Amino acid sequence: MAARAAMKFGGNLKELRIHLCQKSASSQGVRDFIETSYVPMKKSNPRFPILIRECSGIEPKVYARYEFGKENSSILSGMTKDQVLQQIEQLTNKTS
């Protein structure tokens, strides 16, 4: 999975934001993803903004911001770390 997480972002993707709860069971897969895949992803994209936002009791979600301020998001509740990576890949491959 680390190889998949080392994907390069490009095109019109401008920012990736991940929101999660520090304790809830629905955010466990997101926390696992961050522990195992954030570093390889950031090393592959050192100047790309990948933002991690923790807040108690929120629904885990990933947001992708594209050119001209357009955004797409995906809910990550109850997903495994592999499913979280798959959702991120889908958002990064969209054009907006």
C-alpha positions as a printed NumPy array, in Angstrom:
array([[  0.   ,   0.   ,   0.   ],
       [  2.884,   2.385,   0.642],
       [  3.722,   2.271,  -3.062],
       [  0.163,   3.269,  -3.943],
       [  0.251,   6.04 ,  -1.362],
       [  3.366,   7.437,  -3.034],
       [  1.262,   8.671,  -5.976],
       [  2.081,  12.042,  -7.507],
       [ -0.613,  14.698,  -7.568],
       [ -0.809,  16.969, -10.533],
       [ -3.113,  18.537, -13.014],
       [ -5.716,  20.851, -11.629],
       [ -5.751,  19.436,  -8.068],
       [ -4.693,  22.223,  -5.695],
       [ -5.307,  20.924,  -2.156],
       [ -6.308,  17.789,  -0.254],
       [ -8.003,  18.123,   3.156],
       [ -8.802,  15.219,   5.482],
       [-11.185,  15.728,   8.409],
       [-11.423,  13.122,  11.168],
       [-12.262,  12.5  ,  14.802],
       [ -9.402,  11.554,  17.139],
       [-11.399,   8.856,  18.965],
       [-14.496,   7.687,  17.067],
       [-14.733,   4.205,  15.582],
       [-15.963,   5.661,  12.28 ],
       [-12.604,   7.456,  11.856],
       [-10.388,   4.445,  12.66 ],
       [ -9.606,   3.688,   9.009],
       [ -8.664,   7.321,   8.418],
       [ -6.35 ,   7.296,  11.442],
       [ -4.757,   4.053,  10.173],
       [ -4.352,   5.599,   6.72 ],
       [ -2.608,   8.655,   8.162],
       [ -0.25 ,   6.499,  10.264],
       [  0.792,   4.29 ,   7.334],
       [  0.381,   6.367,   4.174],
       [  0.675,  10.076,   4.931],
       [  4.495,  10.15 ,   4.973],
       [  4.983,   8.366,   1.598],
       [  2.267,  10.545,   0.05 ],
       [  3.844,  13.734,   1.389],
       [  7.34 ,  12.659,   0.294],
       [  6.02 ,  12.188,  -3.246],
       [  4.347,  15.61 ,  -3.132],
       [  6.551,  17.748,  -0.852],
       [  5.108,  21.122,  -1.893],
       [  1.513,  19.987,  -2.259],
       [ -0.834,  21.015,   0.586],
       [ -2.202,  17.912,   2.32 ],
       [ -4.097,  19.163,   5.357],
       [ -5.156,  16.972,   8.299],
       [ -7.913,  18.424,  10.477],
       [ -8.937,  16.703,  13.71 ],
       [-12.101,  17.632,  15.552],
       [-13.974,  15.698,  18.199],
       [-17.19 ,  14.037,  17.062],
       [-17.122,  14.906,  13.344],
       [-17.809,  12.637,  10.395],
       [-14.571,  11.671,   8.615],
       [-14.367,  13.182,   5.156],
       [-11.816,  14.021,   2.467],
       [-12.042,  17.172,   0.352],
       [-10.221,  17.818,  -2.912],
       [ -9.946,  21.409,  -4.117],
       [ -9.328,  21.997,  -7.803],
       [ -8.655,  24.997, -10.005],
       [-11.063,  27.898,  -9.801],
       [-12.122,  26.967,  -6.244],
       [-14.154,  23.878,  -7.203],
       [-14.334,  21.135,  -4.569],
       [-15.387,  17.507,  -4.364],
       [-15.609,  15.462,  -1.196],
       [-16.13 ,  11.914,  -0.067],
       [-17.38 ,  10.561,   3.262],
       [-14.936,   8.128,   4.897],
       [-17.085,   6.774,   7.777],
       [-16.326,   3.178,   8.673],
       [-13.821,   2.67 ,   5.85 ],
       [-10.575,   0.724,   6.087],
       [ -7.251,   2.408,   5.318],
       [ -7.265,   0.788,   1.853],
       [-10.748,   2.134,   1.137],
       [ -9.646,   5.595,   2.299],
       [ -6.726,   5.456,  -0.148],
       [ -9.098,   4.366,  -2.917],
       [-11.373,   7.359,  -2.234],
       [ -8.399,   9.719,  -2.307],
       [ -7.224,   8.217,  -5.598],
       [-10.679,   8.738,  -7.093],
       [-10.779,  12.382,  -5.995],
       [ -7.247,  13.102,  -7.22 ],
       [ -8.046,  11.627, -10.639],
       [-11.171,  13.771, -11.116],
       [-10.884,  16.944, -13.09 ],
       [-13.292,  18.838, -10.774]])
